[in-house]
Amino acid sequence: MTVPTAFFEKVLKPDISSILELASMNEMICQYNFDITTLNNRDYKQRNALFYAIYFNNLENCKFLLKNKISLWVEPQYHALDFARSLRNKKCYDYILLFLNDKYIFS
């Protein structure tokens, strides 16, 4: 059985434009994965910082983190307001409540 020469031409001479397109798509996918990883890592560090600021009743750190537009979730499903209330941390709880009122009601 002989293989037609058109088959070899197609296999041995690939279309360069499709290769460039695949390479650029691969580069975009790698950049997207890098951005997602960086975002998740940064979000984790912010949540951890807010968690410990509330846990150790450090109002100054709590104020600093909230003013710098940090995420209000200390865990993926656990809001900082609920966390402060569960610890009976009145200072941080009142400040977070005030922060939320200023941010969402008065703006």
RALINVEN-V212838 format. One record per residue. RES is the residue in three letters. OMEGA is omega in degrees with one decimal (none if undefined). Layout:
[[RES	OMEGA] [RES	OMEGA]]
//
This chain:
[[MET	179.8] [THR	179.0] [VAL	-179.4] [PRO	-178.3] [THR	178.0] [ALA	178.5] [PHE	-179.7] [PHE	178.6] [GLU	-179.2] [LYS	-178.1] [VAL	-174.8] [LEU	179.4] [LYS	-178.9] [PRO	178.9] [ASP	-175.0] [ILE	-178.3] [SER	179.1] [SER	177.3] [ILE	178.0] [LEU	178.4] [GLU	178.0] [LEU	179.6] [ALA	179.7] [SER	176.6] [MET	178.2] [ASN	178.3] [GLU	178.4] [MET	179.2] [ILE	178.5] [CYS	178.9] [GLN	178.2] [TYR	179.0] [ASN	178.0] [PHE	179.7] [ASP	-179.9] [ILE	179.6] [THR	179.6] [THR	179.9] [LEU	179.6] [ASN	-179.9] [ASN	179.2] [ARG	-179.8] [ASP	178.5] [TYR	-179.9] [LYS	178.5] [GLN	178.8] [ARG	179.9] [ASN	179.8] [ALA	179.4] [LEU	178.0] [PHE	-177.2] [TYR	175.7] [ALA	178.3] [ILE	-176.4] [TYR	-178.9] [PHE	174.2] [ASN	-178.6] [ASN	-175.6] [LEU	-178.8] [GLU	177.6] [ASN	178.7] [CYS	178.1] [LYS	-179.0] [PHE	-177.7] [LEU	-178.9] [LEU	178.3] [LYS	180.0] [ASN	172.2] [LYS	177.7] [ILE	175.5] [SER	-179.4] [LEU	179.5] [TRP	178.9] [VAL	171.5] [GLU	-178.2] [PRO	-179.9] [GLN	-172.5] [TYR	-176.4] [HIS	-178.7] [ALA	179.4] [LEU	177.1] [ASP	-179.9] [PHE	179.0] [ALA	178.9] [ARG	-179.0] [SER	177.5] [LEU	-175.2] [ARG	178.1] [ASN	-171.9] [LYS	-177.3] [LYS	-179.1] [CYS	179.1] [TYR	179.8] [ASP	-179.4] [TYR	178.6] [ILE	178.1] [LEU	177.2] [LEU	178.3] [PHE	179.7] [LEU	177.7] [ASN	178.7] [ASP	-174.5] [LYS	-171.1] [TYR	-175.3] [ILE	-173.3] [PHE	-178.7] [SER	none]]
//
